[in-house]
Amino acid sequence: MTGRREEVTSSMMSNSDPAGFVDPSDQALPASGHARSARPQDERGRAAGRRLAADELAALARLGSDQPLTDADIAALDRLDRGPDDPGVDPDDFAPDCAPPEWWLAMSAEQKAWLDDPEPVAAQPDVLDAGFTHHGGSGGIGFAAGGLLDQMDACEALTVCAGRVWGQGLGTLSDAELVGLIGAARRLTSRQAALELAAVGELAARRADADGAPGEHLEDEVAALLRLTGPAAARRVALAAAMTRLPGVAAALAAGRIDADKAGVFAGELIVVDDDPAAAQIAARLVPAAPGQTTGELRHRLRQEIGRFDPQAARRRKEKARKDARVDVWIDADGTGAIAARGMDPAAAIAADQSLDADARWLQDHGADGTLDQLRVAAAAARLSHQPLSTQLPQPAANGTENGPADTREPASQGTAPADPGPRTGLGGSLNLTIPIGTWLGTSDNPGESDRYGVIDADTCRDLAAWLAAVTITPVETGTCQHRRESAGYRPSPGLRHIVKIRSPRCGFPGCRRRAVRCDDDHTIPHHKGGRTCECNLHPLCRRHHRTKQAQGWQLTQPEPGVLTWTLPCGRTITTRPEPYLA
């Protein structure tokens, strides 16, 4: 090098966006131990806001190679580390707006060292006895629970670190680190989805007409580029447009806090809200909780909020669907037939469903073989083909033995079958319907909901309420339980069972949407170990997750009625709460 000062100008970096921080030495990771250990902890990227001298450039180049660092290199790197506070450096050479982002500056030297050269950790499977209390993650540097990378939003730094760990071999990770890496990979996938949608949105803007109307063949272009069907390309274009309309959702997707499926739920549900700012506000209120929800839970909350904000939105959606009403019949891939009536009045659909339940139980009570679901299908086939329900019962043969169900083209013979129940009117079974008092009285149009059918618009709620024989108001235990409905034995009383399923209308496992009426009444603390048969110790669990709770390595507690805390075999804890009802 000559005495002339060689200069390069670095690119600007963001103070807040991790994606804007690019460490020059990350482009060529040192392979030798002595080069890595010589790298100071504060990172050469701090100097990217000024022009670098020739000796500094040479030191950075050697740092990214297998060559050992000279004393001059170490001095240059040390000067870079001290930055504008060094009396030997002109402060005007540093641009304050080009400093590394805050998340980097806030890290400790140990954390920065780990990011530069993460040490592999021997795999340590964490297997716990059922019911054993595991103490969760306590923070740290890497992917383990509470660690820096476990909590970091999707960005270039997270991409680099995840790639390094993958390259070293996943077998070197503990269980806690492995599940943290799974979550990081999910966040990075969301970031890539956000990039794709942003690019599709930009393409849409370029193909739009002068008046802003969408380009006529944009969807065809996207379909050809991505090898998608026409409908799939149309959905991609629509989702890209929705991200422009819902900036909070787009930002959450880019940060990896939600995935593309949840972004699609936001877009699909909010399309009925014509006011773009209002739609964006509704989304902004629900985005913070969305990372801890499944798509089903998120859809439920969106419909609640939309119904509260704009009760007419549900009516508009319903009227549009009624115009497209139809009955679809098709043959499934497994060779069975299927039929679906779309665009029905909700109250009529619920009444039909309850009638099928009643018919299936009638068949079951009179000796028909099969599960309740199988008998519901048999009942539907009989009703739709105008055949007596009794044709689905086992028929006596001439020799006195029983055959299967009779040919549905002929009525039951010999008068041996029980009297057919005939058509049913109104609700044929039990329906749990929760309605805001104002909606019931007609002073508001807030939606209600059913444990079986989800959010129901105000008009349908009032139609269903007209069939109710009586109304009972019962308080639900919250906070500290008073044990007012505690049962003495193992089995809960009908009243206790009912109130628990109203309070917690779904299985208590994270993300499970199985209805409580189809779940076991689980004692969180087993009854034979002193657990109460009470609201504070009962919660619906589907059969699968009832068994999960009892498996080795899992722990479940209920700190207050309806609130469950699950501890997974990897040591992480997840808390579930009943979905709130609208007031």
Backbone hydrogen bonds, N-H to C=O, Kabsch-Sander energy under -0.5 kcal/mol:
donor,donor_aa,acceptor,acceptor_aa,energy
6,E,4,R,-0.7
10,S,8,V,-0.5
20,G,17,D,-2.0
21,F,18,P,-1.5
22,V,20,G,-0.7
23,D,21,F,-0.5
26,D,23,D,-1.7
27,Q,24,P,-1.5
28,A,25,S,-0.8
36,R,32,S,-1.9
37,S,33,G,-2.5
38,A,34,H,-1.3
39,R,35,A,-0.6
39,R,36,R,-1.1
43,E,40,P,-0.8
46,R,43,E,-1.4
47,A,44,R,-2.2
48,A,45,G,-1.7
49,G,46,R,-0.6
50,R,47,A,-1.7
52,L,8,V,-0.8
57,L,53,A,-2.4
58,A,54,A,-2.5
59,A,55,D,-2.0
60,L,56,E,-2.3
61,A,57,L,-2.2
62,R,58,A,-2.4
63,L,59,A,-2.1
64,G,60,L,-1.3
65,S,62,R,-1.6
74,I,70,T,-2.4
75,A,71,D,-2.2
76,A,72,A,-2.3
77,L,73,D,-2.8
78,D,74,I,-2.4
79,R,75,A,-2.1
80,L,76,A,-2.0
81,D,77,L,-2.1
82,R,78,D,-1.9
83,G,79,R,-1.2
85,D,82,R,-1.1
86,D,83,G,-1.9
89,V,86,D,-2.1
93,D,90,D,-2.3
94,F,91,P,-1.8
95,A,49,G,-0.6
98,C,95,A,-2.1
99,A,96,P,-1.1
102,E,15,N,-2.6
104,W,101,P,-0.9
105,L,101,P,-1.9
106,A,102,E,-2.2
107,M,104,W,-1.1
112,K,108,S,-2.3
113,A,109,A,-2.3
114,W,110,E,-2.1
115,L,111,Q,-2.2
116,D,112,K,-1.8
117,D,113,A,-2.1
127,V,125,P,-0.9
128,L,126,D,-0.5
131,G,554,W,-2.2
132,F,129,D,-2.4
134,H,132,F,-0.6
136,G,134,H,-0.7
139,G,145,A,-1.2
147,G,144,A,-2.8
148,L,140,G,-1.0
149,L,141,I,-1.2
149,L,142,G,-0.9
150,D,142,G,-1.3
151,Q,147,G,-1.4
152,M,148,L,-1.0
154,A,255,A,-2.8
159,T,155,C,-1.9
160,V,156,E,-2.4
161,C,157,A,-2.3
162,A,158,L,-2.6
163,G,159,T,-2.1
164,R,160,V,-2.1
165,V,161,C,-2.3
166,W,162,A,-2.3
167,G,163,G,-2.3
168,Q,164,R,-1.9
169,G,165,V,-0.8
169,G,166,W,-0.8
172,T,169,G,-1.6
173,L,170,L,-1.8
175,D,124,Q,-0.6
178,L,174,S,-2.6
179,V,175,D,-2.4
180,G,176,A,-1.2
181,L,177,E,-2.3
182,I,178,L,-2.0
183,G,179,V,-1.9
184,A,180,G,-2.1
185,A,181,L,-2.8
186,R,182,I,-1.9
187,R,183,G,-2.1
188,L,184,A,-2.4
189,T,185,A,-2.1
190,S,186,R,-1.9
191,R,187,R,-1.9
192,Q,188,L,-1.9
193,A,189,T,-2.0
194,A,190,S,-2.4
195,L,191,R,-2.1
196,E,192,Q,-2.4
197,L,193,A,-2.5
198,A,194,A,-2.5
199,A,195,L,-2.4
200,V,196,E,-2.5
201,G,197,L,-2.5
202,E,198,A,-2.1
203,L,199,A,-2.4
204,A,200,V,-2.4
205,A,201,G,-2.0
206,R,202,E,-1.9
207,R,203,L,-1.7
208,A,204,A,-0.8
209,D,213,A,-2.9
212,G,209,D,-2.0
218,L,215,G,-1.0
221,E,217,H,-2.0
222,V,218,L,-2.5
223,A,219,E,-2.5
224,A,220,D,-2.3
225,L,221,E,-2.4
226,L,222,V,-2.5
227,R,223,A,-0.8
228,L,223,A,-2.1
233,A,229,T,-2.4
234,A,230,G,-2.3
235,R,231,P,-2.1
236,R,232,A,-1.9
237,V,233,A,-2.4
238,A,234,A,-2.4
239,L,235,R,-2.3
240,A,236,R,-2.1
241,A,237,V,-2.1
242,A,238,A,-2.1
243,M,239,L,-1.8
244,T,240,A,-1.1
245,R,241,A,-1.5
246,L,242,A,-2.1
249,V,246,L,-0.7
250,A,246,L,-2.0
251,A,247,P,-2.4
252,A,248,G,-1.9
253,L,249,V,-2.3
254,A,250,A,-2.3
255,A,251,A,-1.9
256,G,252,A,-0.5
256,G,253,L,-0.9
257,R,252,A,-2.2
258,I,252,A,-1.1
263,A,259,D,-2.1
264,G,260,A,-2.2
265,V,261,D,-1.6
266,F,262,K,-2.3
267,A,263,A,-2.3
268,G,264,G,-2.8
269,E,265,V,-2.5
270,L,266,F,-2.1
271,I,267,A,-0.6
272,V,269,E,-0.9
273,V,270,L,-1.5
274,D,272,V,-0.8
276,D,274,D,-0.8
279,A,275,D,-2.5
280,A,276,D,-2.5
281,Q,277,P,-2.1
282,I,278,A,-2.5
283,A,279,A,-2.3
284,A,280,A,-2.4
285,R,281,Q,-1.8
286,L,282,I,-1.3
287,V,283,A,-2.1
289,A,286,L,-0.5
290,A,286,L,-1.0
290,A,287,V,-0.8
292,G,289,A,-1.2
293,Q,290,A,-2.0
298,L,294,T,-2.5
299,R,295,T,-2.5
300,H,296,G,-2.0
301,R,297,E,-2.2
302,L,298,L,-2.5
303,R,299,R,-2.4
304,Q,300,H,-1.8
305,E,301,R,-2.5
306,I,302,L,-3.0
307,G,303,R,-2.2
308,R,304,Q,-2.0
309,F,305,E,-2.8
310,D,306,I,-3.2
313,A,310,D,-2.0
314,A,310,D,-0.6
314,A,311,P,-0.5
315,R,311,P,-1.0
316,R,312,Q,-2.7
317,R,313,A,-2.4
318,K,314,A,-2.4
319,E,315,R,-2.8
320,K,316,R,-2.2
321,A,317,R,-2.1
322,R,318,K,-2.2
323,K,319,E,-1.5
324,D,320,K,-0.8
324,D,321,A,-0.6
325,A,322,R,-1.6
326,R,342,R,-1.6
328,D,326,R,-0.5
328,D,340,A,-3.1
330,W,338,A,-2.1
332,D,330,W,-0.6
332,D,336,T,-2.9
335,G,332,D,-2.0
338,A,330,W,-2.2
340,A,328,D,-2.6
342,R,326,R,-3.4
342,R,340,A,-0.6
349,A,345,D,-2.4
350,I,346,P,-2.6
351,A,347,A,-2.3
352,A,348,A,-2.3
353,D,349,A,-2.3
354,Q,350,I,-2.6
355,S,351,A,-2.2
356,L,352,A,-2.1
357,D,353,D,-1.9
358,A,354,Q,-2.3
359,D,355,S,-2.6
360,A,356,L,-2.6
361,R,357,D,-2.3
362,W,358,A,-2.0
363,L,359,D,-2.3
364,Q,360,A,-2.4
365,D,361,R,-2.8
366,H,362,W,-1.1
367,G,364,Q,-1.4
368,A,363,L,-2.6
375,L,371,T,-2.4
376,R,372,L,-1.9
377,V,373,D,-1.8
378,A,374,Q,-1.9
379,A,375,L,-2.5
380,A,376,R,-2.5
381,A,377,V,-2.4
382,A,378,A,-2.1
383,R,379,A,-2.7
384,L,380,A,-2.6
385,S,381,A,-1.3
386,H,383,R,-1.2
387,Q,382,A,-2.7
391,T,388,P,-1.7
392,Q,389,L,-2.0
393,L,390,S,-1.7
395,Q,404,G,-1.4
397,A,401,T,-4.8
400,G,397,A,-1.7
403,N,395,Q,-3.3
406,A,391,T,-0.9
406,A,393,L,-0.7
410,E,407,D,-2.0
416,T,413,S,-1.6
433,L,431,L,-0.7
434,T,449,E,-3.2
435,I,433,L,-0.6
439,T,436,P,-0.5
440,W,436,P,-2.3
441,L,437,I,-2.1
442,G,438,G,-0.7
442,G,439,T,-0.6
443,T,438,G,-2.3
444,S,438,G,-1.3
448,G,456,I,-2.3
449,E,434,T,-2.4
450,S,454,G,-2.3
451,D,432,N,-1.0
454,G,450,S,-2.0
456,I,448,G,-2.9
461,C,457,D,-2.2
462,R,458,A,-2.3
463,D,459,D,-2.0
464,L,460,T,-2.5
465,A,461,C,-2.7
466,A,462,R,-1.3
467,W,464,L,-1.7
468,L,465,A,-1.4
474,T,472,T,-0.6
481,C,479,G,-0.5
486,E,483,H,-0.9
487,S,533,T,-2.8
497,R,493,S,-2.9
498,H,494,P,-2.3
499,I,495,G,-2.2
500,V,496,L,-2.2
501,K,497,R,-1.8
502,I,498,H,-1.7
503,R,499,I,-2.4
504,S,500,V,-2.5
507,C,514,R,-2.1
508,G,540,P,-2.1
512,C,509,F,-2.0
516,A,505,P,-2.3
518,R,515,R,-1.7
519,C,516,A,-2.1
520,D,541,L,-2.8
522,D,520,D,-1.2
522,D,539,H,-1.6
524,T,522,D,-0.7
524,T,537,N,-2.6
529,K,526,P,-1.5
530,G,527,H,-1.6
531,G,526,P,-2.2
533,T,487,S,-0.6
534,C,532,R,-1.1
537,N,534,C,-1.9
538,L,534,C,-1.0
539,H,522,D,-1.7
541,L,520,D,-2.0
546,H,542,C,-2.2
547,R,543,R,-1.8
548,T,544,R,-1.8
549,K,545,H,-2.1
550,Q,546,H,-1.0
551,A,547,R,-0.5
551,A,548,T,-1.6
553,G,128,L,-0.9
554,W,551,A,-1.6
555,Q,567,T,-1.7
557,T,565,T,-1.8
560,E,563,V,-0.7
563,V,560,E,-2.5
564,L,562,G,-0.6
564,L,576,T,-2.2
565,T,557,T,-2.6
566,W,564,L,-0.5
566,W,574,I,-3.3
567,T,555,Q,-2.7
568,L,566,W,-0.5
568,L,572,R,-3.1
571,G,568,L,-2.3
574,I,566,W,-2.5
576,T,564,L,-2.7
